[in-house]
C-alpha cells in the first residue's frame, strides 16, 4: 500500500498532498547521484589516501634520482669532450678521416645516453683504424712525440703554455710558441720520440738548444738547457736523456722551453702527451695556458 506524501504550504498554513510521478522520482535520483559523485571527486583531490601519498613520495624520489643521473651524464659528456680534444692530434697525425655523424640535440636522458654511445662508437672505429696502422707500421708510432720532456716526479709546475704572453724581458705581448716546464737546474730532459738530432748548440735567445727531427714533418725543440748531452747527427729514442734543464739564453729562471713543429709550423705541445697524462692533467694544462701569465722566456 502506497503511503501518501504531503508538503506543508506556508501560504495557506495547510498540508497539501503531493503526487510523485516516475519522472520526478528519476530526476531526483539523478540529481542525488551527480551530487554524490561530485563530493567524492572533490574530496579525493583535497585528501590523499595513504596509497596515493606513498605513490606521490615515490614519484618525487624518482624525479630526484633522474636529476642526479642527468648531472652524472653531463659529467661524462664533459670528460668525453676532453678526451676528444686530447686524442684529436693523434687521430690527425695518423691520417684518419673524421666520420660525419649526425646526432640530434638531446632532450631527454635517453637522448643524452644515445649521443654518448654514438660518440664512443665513432671514436672506437677511428682508433681501431689507428691500431691497425700501428700494428702495420710500429716505427711511425715510435717517431711520434707522446710523452712530456720533463718527468712528473721532477716537474714543479708549468709556467706558460702555447698562447699570447707578456714577454718577461721586453714587457710586451708576444706569442709563446711552446710550453715552459719549471724544475730544478740539472733535471734530466728526455727526447719525446725517436728521431735524429739536427741541432745541438747555443742558438739565439734559446741558449743551449737541441732540435730533433722525427720524420713525417714532425720536429721537437728544447731550449735553455744547462747542458747538452747529444750531438748533431745522433739518433735518439723516446725517453733518452738529451741534456739537463737550465737557465741559459734569454730566460728569467730555471725551466725548459719545449716546442713541437709540424711541417715547420709550431703547434700546441699539449696535444702531444697522449701516453703521459690523464684527462684531469690535460684539463689542468688547458687552464694554465688559458690564464694570462708572464712567461719565463
C-alpha positions as CSV (number, residue, x, y, z in Angstrom):
1,X,0.0,0.0,0.0
2,X,1.4,3.4,-1.1
3,X,1.7,6.0,1.6
4,X,0.6,9.4,0.6
5,X,3.3,12.2,0.5
6,X,2.4,15.6,1.9
7,X,4.1,19.0,1.6
8,X,3.4,21.9,4.0
9,X,2.1,25.0,2.3
10,X,3.2,28.0,4.4
11,X,1.0,30.5,2.5
12,X,-2.2,28.7,3.4
13,X,-0.8,27.1,6.5
14,X,-2.0,23.7,5.3
15,X,-0.6,20.4,4.2
16,X,-1.2,19.5,0.6
17,X,-0.9,16.1,-0.9
18,X,2.0,15.7,-3.4
19,X,1.7,13.5,-6.4
20,X,5.0,11.8,-7.1
21,X,5.4,10.7,-10.7
22,X,8.1,8.4,-12.0
23,X,9.8,11.3,-13.9
24,X,10.1,13.4,-10.8
25,X,11.5,10.4,-8.9
26,X,14.0,9.7,-11.7
27,X,15.1,13.4,-11.8
28,X,15.5,13.5,-8.0
29,X,17.6,10.3,-8.1
30,X,19.9,11.6,-10.9
31,X,20.5,14.8,-9.0
32,X,21.4,12.9,-5.9
33,X,23.9,10.7,-7.8
34,X,25.6,13.7,-9.5
35,X,26.0,15.5,-6.2
36,X,27.4,12.4,-4.6
37,X,29.9,11.8,-7.4
38,X,31.0,15.5,-7.2
39,X,31.5,15.3,-3.5
40,X,33.6,12.1,-3.8
41,X,35.7,13.6,-6.6
42,X,36.3,16.8,-4.8
43,X,37.3,15.2,-1.5
44,X,39.7,12.8,-3.3
45,X,41.6,15.8,-4.5
46,X,41.7,17.5,-1.2
47,X,42.7,14.5,0.8
48,X,45.1,11.8,-0.5
49,X,44.7,8.3,0.5
50,X,47.7,6.5,2.2
51,X,48.4,4.7,-1.0
52,X,48.3,7.9,-3.1
53,X,50.6,9.6,-0.6
54,X,53.1,6.8,-0.9
55,X,52.9,6.9,-4.7
56,X,53.5,10.7,-4.6
57,X,56.6,10.3,-2.4
58,X,58.0,7.5,-4.7
59,X,57.4,9.7,-7.7
60,X,59.3,12.6,-6.0
61,X,62.2,10.2,-5.2
62,X,62.3,9.0,-8.8
63,X,62.4,12.6,-10.1
64,X,65.4,13.4,-7.9
65,X,67.2,10.2,-9.0
66,X,66.6,11.2,-12.6
67,X,68.0,14.6,-11.8
68,X,71.2,13.1,-10.3
69,X,71.6,10.7,-13.3
70,X,71.2,13.6,-15.7
71,X,74.0,15.5,-13.9
72,X,76.3,12.5,-13.9
73,X,75.7,12.2,-17.7
74,X,76.7,15.8,-18.1
75,X,80.0,15.0,-16.3
76,X,80.6,12.0,-18.6
77,X,80.0,14.2,-21.6
78,X,82.5,16.8,-20.3
79,X,85.2,14.2,-19.9
80,X,84.5,12.7,-23.3
81,X,84.9,16.2,-24.8
82,X,88.3,16.5,-23.0
83,X,89.4,13.1,-24.3
84,X,88.3,14.0,-27.9
85,X,90.5,17.1,-27.7
86,X,93.4,15.2,-26.3
87,X,93.2,12.5,-29.0
88,X,92.5,14.7,-32.0
89,X,96.2,15.3,-32.6
90,X,96.9,11.6,-32.6
91,X,94.0,10.9,-35.0
92,X,95.0,13.6,-37.4
93,X,98.7,12.6,-37.3
94,X,97.8,9.1,-38.5
95,X,95.7,10.5,-41.3
96,X,92.4,9.0,-40.1
97,X,89.5,10.7,-41.7
98,X,86.8,12.1,-39.5
99,X,83.5,10.3,-39.8
100,X,80.5,12.5,-40.4
101,X,77.9,11.7,-37.8
102,X,74.6,13.4,-37.2
103,X,73.4,13.4,-33.6
104,X,70.2,15.2,-32.8
105,X,70.1,17.7,-30.0
106,X,69.4,15.7,-26.8
107,X,66.2,16.5,-24.9
108,X,65.7,13.5,-22.6
109,X,68.2,11.4,-20.6
110,X,67.7,8.7,-23.2
111,X,68.8,11.1,-25.9
112,X,71.9,12.0,-23.9
113,X,72.9,8.4,-23.4
114,X,72.3,7.7,-27.1
115,X,74.6,10.6,-28.0
116,X,77.4,9.2,-25.7
117,X,77.1,5.8,-27.2
118,X,77.3,7.2,-30.8
119,X,80.3,9.3,-29.9
120,X,82.1,6.4,-28.2
121,X,81.4,4.0,-31.1
122,X,82.7,6.6,-33.6
123,X,85.9,7.1,-31.5
124,X,86.3,3.3,-31.3
125,X,86.1,3.0,-35.1
126,X,88.8,5.7,-35.5
127,X,91.1,4.1,-33.0
128,X,90.7,0.7,-34.5
129,X,91.9,2.1,-37.7
130,X,94.8,3.7,-35.9
131,X,95.6,0.5,-34.2
132,X,95.7,-1.4,-37.5
133,X,98.1,1.3,-38.8
134,X,100.3,1.0,-35.7
135,X,100.5,-2.8,-36.0
136,X,101.4,-2.5,-39.7
137,X,103.9,0.3,-39.0
138,X,105.1,0.4,-35.4
139,X,108.1,2.6,-36.5
140,X,105.7,5.5,-37.1
141,X,104.4,5.4,-33.6
142,X,107.9,5.4,-32.1
143,X,108.7,8.6,-34.0
144,X,105.6,10.4,-32.8
145,X,106.0,12.7,-29.7
146,X,103.9,11.2,-27.0
147,X,105.5,12.0,-23.6
148,X,106.5,15.0,-21.6
149,X,110.1,16.1,-21.8
150,X,110.3,16.5,-18.0
151,X,109.1,13.6,-15.8
152,X,106.2,14.1,-13.4
153,X,108.3,13.5,-10.4
154,X,110.8,16.3,-11.3
155,X,108.2,18.8,-12.6
156,X,107.4,21.7,-10.2
157,X,104.8,23.4,-12.4
158,X,104.1,24.6,-15.9
159,X,104.6,28.3,-16.1
160,X,103.3,29.1,-19.5
161,X,101.5,27.5,-22.5
162,X,101.0,27.9,-26.2
163,X,99.3,31.3,-26.4
164,X,99.8,35.1,-26.1
165,X,102.0,36.1,-23.2
166,X,103.8,39.1,-21.7
167,X,107.5,38.7,-22.5
168,X,109.5,38.7,-19.3
169,X,112.3,40.8,-20.7
170,X,110.7,43.1,-23.3
171,X,107.4,43.5,-21.3
172,X,105.3,43.4,-24.4
173,X,102.7,40.9,-25.5
174,X,104.3,38.2,-27.7
175,X,103.0,34.8,-28.8
176,X,104.6,32.0,-26.9
177,X,105.2,29.1,-29.3
178,X,105.8,26.3,-26.7
179,X,105.4,25.3,-23.1
180,X,107.6,26.2,-20.2
181,X,108.3,23.4,-17.7
182,X,109.7,24.6,-14.4
183,X,112.1,22.3,-12.4
184,X,115.5,22.4,-10.7
185,X,118.6,23.1,-12.6
186,X,120.2,19.8,-13.8
187,X,116.9,18.0,-14.1
188,X,117.1,15.4,-16.9
189,X,115.4,16.3,-20.2
190,X,114.0,13.4,-22.3
191,X,113.5,13.1,-26.1
192,X,109.8,12.7,-26.6
193,X,110.1,10.4,-29.6
194,X,112.6,8.6,-31.7
195,X,114.5,10.8,-34.2
196,X,117.7,12.4,-35.4
197,X,119.4,15.4,-33.7
198,X,119.7,18.2,-36.2
199,X,120.8,21.0,-33.8
200,X,122.8,20.7,-30.5
201,X,124.4,24.1,-29.8
202,X,123.7,27.6,-28.3
203,X,121.0,29.2,-30.5
204,X,119.8,32.8,-30.3
205,X,117.7,33.5,-27.2
206,X,117.1,29.8,-26.6
207,X,120.5,29.4,-25.0
208,X,121.7,25.8,-25.2
209,X,119.4,24.3,-27.7
210,X,118.5,20.8,-29.1
211,X,116.3,20.1,-32.1
212,X,115.2,16.6,-33.1
213,X,113.6,15.7,-36.5
214,X,111.2,12.7,-36.1
215,X,110.0,12.3,-39.7
216,X,106.7,13.0,-41.4
217,X,107.4,16.7,-41.0
218,X,107.4,16.5,-37.2
219,X,110.2,18.0,-35.1
220,X,110.7,18.9,-31.4
221,X,112.9,21.6,-29.8
222,X,114.3,22.0,-26.3
223,X,115.6,25.4,-25.1
224,X,117.6,27.0,-22.2
225,X,119.3,23.7,-21.3
226,X,122.0,23.7,-18.7
227,X,124.0,21.1,-20.6
228,X,123.6,19.3,-23.9
229,X,124.0,15.5,-23.9
230,X,123.7,14.7,-27.6
231,X,125.5,15.7,-30.8
232,X,124.2,16.8,-34.2
233,X,123.5,13.8,-36.4
234,X,123.0,11.4,-33.5
235,X,120.0,9.1,-33.5
236,X,117.9,9.1,-30.2
237,X,115.0,7.1,-28.9
238,X,112.0,8.2,-26.9
239,X,112.8,8.6,-23.2
240,X,116.6,9.1,-23.8
241,X,118.2,11.9,-21.8
242,X,119.4,14.6,-24.3
243,X,120.5,17.2,-21.7
244,X,119.7,18.9,-18.4
245,X,117.3,21.7,-17.6
246,X,118.8,25.1,-17.1
247,X,118.6,28.9,-17.4
248,X,120.7,29.8,-20.5
249,X,119.8,32.3,-23.1
250,X,117.0,34.9,-22.6
251,X,115.4,33.4,-19.5
252,X,114.3,34.5,-16.1
253,X,114.7,31.2,-14.2
254,X,115.4,27.5,-14.4
255,X,113.0,25.9,-16.9
256,X,112.7,24.1,-20.2
257,X,111.1,25.7,-23.2
258,X,109.6,22.9,-25.3
259,X,108.2,23.2,-28.8
260,X,106.6,20.8,-31.3
261,X,106.6,21.7,-35.1
262,X,104.6,20.1,-37.9
263,X,105.8,21.0,-41.4
264,X,107.9,23.8,-39.9
265,X,105.0,25.4,-38.1
266,X,104.7,25.4,-34.3
267,X,101.7,23.6,-32.9
268,X,100.4,23.2,-29.3
269,X,102.6,20.7,-27.5
270,X,99.7,19.9,-25.1
271,X,98.2,17.6,-27.7
272,X,101.4,15.5,-27.8
273,X,101.4,13.9,-24.4
274,X,99.0,11.1,-25.2
275,X,100.9,8.4,-23.4
276,X,101.9,10.5,-20.4
277,X,98.9,12.4,-18.9
278,X,95.4,11.8,-17.7
279,X,92.3,13.7,-18.7
280,X,92.5,15.7,-15.4
281,X,96.1,16.7,-16.1
282,X,95.1,17.7,-19.7
283,X,92.4,19.9,-18.3
284,X,94.9,21.5,-15.8
285,X,97.3,22.2,-18.7
286,X,94.5,23.8,-20.6
287,X,93.6,26.1,-17.7
288,X,97.3,27.1,-17.3
289,X,97.7,28.1,-20.9
290,X,94.3,29.9,-21.0
291,X,95.4,32.1,-18.0
292,X,97.4,35.2,-18.8
293,X,100.7,34.8,-17.0
294,X,104.2,36.1,-17.6
295,X,106.3,33.5,-19.4
296,X,110.0,32.8,-18.5
297,X,111.4,33.3,-22.0
